[in-house]
Amino acid sequence: MQTQALIPASQRARLMVATLIVAAAGVCASIAQAQPAAGPRGEARHHMHGGGFMGGRMLERALDSVNASAEQRTRIREIMKAADDDVRQQRQATRGYREQAMELFAQPTVDARAVEALRQQMVQQHDQTSRRWTQALLDASAVLTPEQRQQLAERMKQRREMMQRHMQERRTLEQPTR
């Protein structure tokens, strides 16, 4: 390539190292997002107040907002708990991703194929998790009436709009004054 001929070998090497560092940071960031946060005693804790995708207080508020019956509540809690248990097992099976990534990037020569294979494993795990939560939502939707689903959709829309307003307000407050 002509471009390589214009850049001295030492600069090309530095550019390659910088590129690898950026790639490593991206891999580590995506791994960190896929893994649960550690709690104060080192145990995994789930986001959204005591559950996976929708658990704990968030689930209870959603069920309260549509006046779900005791039977609906029980069935939906069971669906969400089963999904959370399945996803937790998937996550435990993939805990070594971060360590694997760091080992790959610490090698004298980074194996691009191994890094790509690890990335694909991470994507596959994320896809499995997404599929499992989607199935749980479909199962839960079959427990609710069409009216209850419509109420939940409206509630989520209002919540999203509120969050967008808060984010916009925060951005406005964080802008430097001139």
Secondary structure, 3 states (H helix, E strand, C coil): CHHHHHCCHHHHHHHHHHHHHHHHHHHHHHHHHHCCEECCCCCEECHHHHCCCCCHHHHHHHHHHCCCCHHHHHHHHHHHHHHHHHHHHHHHHCCCHHHHHHHHHHCCCCCHHHHHHHHHHHHHHHHHHHHHHHHHHHHHHHHCCHHHHHHHHHHHHHHHHHHHHHHHHHHHHHCCCC
